[in-house]
Amino acid sequence: QHQARQHERHRAAPFGVVVVWLGVRLLALGSLSGPTPGFLENPVAGAPWLTRLWTAGDLYLRALELIVAPVTLVYDYGFATVPPVETPTAPALLGLLALGLTVAGAWTLRRRAPVASLGLVLWCVPWALLSHLGPPVPMIMAERVLYLPSAGLVLFAGAGLAAVLRLEGRVALHRVALALAGVIVVALAGRSAA
């Protein structure tokens, strides 16, 4: 029983890190989001809740696209680049569905694959702070705010790769998984340098 409690504390430690990070942010900025932005920087800051919800879904899908396939990068997201989504659009609904599946995946994997679950949580929690569903944030979107959440997706992908490599007697699958991981890393590194 002592070992089980120790294991639970070990698994809870990363969540403590997130709580400390949020506390430091609150102390430094006075709120979790910072000062209220102007309309040009974030046109959804004062928008009705449903507009913020639809925009959050659209932005979640854009964030996933930027992480998975960063084809189009923009140095300044503002009103002209990302207008508020005032009605349910296909990208907004697809983004909300993807967000729901991400949260459900984190919950489902929490016991069977806790590292993968933690990766999804570390993707969702920092993203949620910037999703426009809570307090207003300084910008409608910025690629730089995806750095911390992307670490969660890297942890999730690493846990998936480790699970594949643990399969015994699957040498060909191991080689394909490692080759695919290598190609993805090189491709994303090349895009980062471009």
C-alpha positions in Angstrom: 0.0 0.0 0.0 2.9 2.4 0.7 4.3 1.6 -2.7 0.9 2.4 -4.3 0.7 5.8 -2.5 4.3 6.5 -3.6 3.4 5.7 -7.2 0.4 8.0 -7.1 2.5 10.9 -5.7 5.0 10.2 -8.5 2.3 10.4 -11.1 0.8 13.6 -9.6 4.1 15.5 -9.6 3.8 16.8 -13.2 0.4 18.2 -12.3 2.0 20.0 -9.4 4.4 21.6 -11.9 1.5 22.9 -13.9 -0.2 24.3 -10.8 3.1 26.1 -9.8 3.4 27.5 -13.3 -0.1 28.9 -13.1 0.6 30.4 -9.7 3.8 32.1 -10.9 1.9 33.4 -13.9 -0.8 34.7 -11.7 1.7 36.4 -9.4 3.7 37.9 -12.3 0.7 39.2 -14.3 -1.9 39.8 -11.7 -4.2 37.4 -13.6 -3.9 34.2 -15.6 -4.3 36.2 -18.9 -2.7 39.6 -18.3 -4.1 43.0 -19.4 -7.2 43.3 -21.6 -6.1 43.6 -25.2 -7.2 46.1 -27.8 -9.6 45.2 -30.6 -6.9 45.0 -33.3 -4.8 42.6 -31.2 -7.7 40.4 -30.1 -11.1 41.2 -31.5 -12.8 38.4 -29.5 -11.7 39.8 -26.1 -15.0 41.6 -25.6 -17.1 39.3 -27.8 -20.1 37.3 -26.7 -19.4 33.9 -25.3 -20.7 32.0 -28.3 -18.4 34.0 -30.6 -15.5 33.1 -28.3 -16.6 29.4 -28.4 -16.7 29.2 -32.2 -13.4 31.1 -32.5 -11.8 28.8 -29.9 -12.9 25.8 -32.0 -11.4 27.4 -35.2 -8.2 28.3 -33.4 -7.8 24.8 -31.9 -8.0 23.3 -35.4 -5.4 25.9 -36.6 -3.1 25.1 -33.7 -3.3 21.4 -34.5 -2.5 22.2 -38.1 0.5 24.3 -37.1 1.9 21.5 -34.9 1.2 18.6 -37.3 1.9 20.3 -40.6 3.3 23.8 -40.3 3.0 24.7 -43.9 1.8 28.3 -43.6 3.4 30.4 -40.8 2.3 33.9 -40.0 4.4 36.4 -38.0 1.4 38.5 -36.9 -2.0 37.1 -36.3 -4.5 39.9 -35.9 -8.0 40.9 -36.9 -7.2 40.7 -40.6 -5.7 37.2 -40.3 -8.0 35.6 -37.8 -11.4 37.2 -37.7 -13.9 36.3 -35.0 -16.1 33.3 -35.9 -19.6 34.5 -35.0 -21.5 31.4 -36.3 -20.8 27.7 -36.2 -18.6 26.9 -39.2 -17.2 23.6 -40.2 -13.6 24.4 -39.0 -15.0 25.7 -35.7 -17.1 22.6 -35.1 -14.3 20.3 -36.3 -11.9 22.0 -33.9 -14.4 21.7 -31.0 -14.8 18.0 -31.8 -11.0 17.5 -31.9 -10.7 19.3 -28.5 -13.4 17.0 -27.1 -11.6 13.9 -28.5 -8.3 15.2 -27.0 -9.9 15.6 -23.5 -11.6 12.2 -23.8 -8.3 10.6 -24.9 -6.5 12.1 -22.0 -9.2 10.7 -19.6 -9.3 7.3 -21.3 -5.5 6.8 -21.3 -5.0 8.0 -17.7 -4.5 4.5 -16.2 -3.4 2.4 -19.2 -0.9 5.0 -20.6 -0.4 7.7 -18.0 2.6 9.3 -19.8 0.5 9.7 -23.0 -2.4 11.0 -20.9 -0.1 13.5 -19.3 1.1 14.6 -22.7 -2.5 15.4 -23.8 -3.1 17.2 -20.5 0.0 19.3 -21.0 -1.2 20.2 -24.5 -4.8 21.1 -23.3 -4.1 23.0 -20.1 -1.8 25.7 -21.5 -3.9 25.9 -24.6 -7.1 26.3 -22.6 -5.6 29.4 -21.0 -5.3 31.0 -24.5 -8.5 29.6 -25.9 -10.6 32.7 -25.4 -13.1 30.7 -23.3 -11.8 32.3 -20.1 -10.3 35.7 -19.3 -9.2 37.7 -22.4 -5.7 37.1 -23.7 -3.4 39.7 -25.3 -3.7 38.3 -28.9 -6.1 36.3 -30.9 -3.4 33.8 -31.8 0.4 33.5 -31.9 2.6 30.6 -32.9 4.9 31.4 -29.9 2.2 30.5 -27.4 2.1 26.9 -28.8 5.7 26.2 -27.6 4.6 24.9 -24.2 1.5 23.0 -25.3 3.6 21.4 -28.1 5.8 19.8 -25.5 2.7 17.9 -24.4 2.1 16.6 -27.9 5.8 15.6 -28.2 5.4 13.7 -24.9 2.3 12.0 -26.3 4.0 11.1 -29.5 7.0 9.8 -27.6 4.8 7.6 -25.4 3.2 6.2 -28.6 6.5 5.5 -30.1 7.7 3.8 -26.9 4.5 1.7 -26.9 5.2 0.5 -30.4 8.8 -0.3 -29.6 7.8 -2.4 -26.6 5.9 -4.8 -28.9 7.9 -8.0 -29.0 8.6 -9.8 -32.3 7.7 -6.8 -34.4 11.1 -5.8 -35.8 9.7 -4.6 -39.1 7.2 -2.4 -37.3 9.9 -1.0 -35.0 12.0 -0.1 -38.0 9.0 1.6 -39.8 8.1 3.5 -36.6 11.7 4.7 -36.0 12.1 5.7 -39.7 8.7 7.6 -39.7 9.7 9.4 -36.4 13.0 10.3 -38.0 11.4 11.7 -41.2 8.9 13.7 -39.1 11.7 15.2 -36.9 13.8 16.1 -39.9 10.8 17.6 -41.8 9.7 19.7 -38.8 13.3 20.8 -38.1 13.7 21.8 -41.7 10.5 23.9 -41.5 11.7 25.5 -38.3 14.9 26.6 -40.0 13.1 28.0 -43.1 
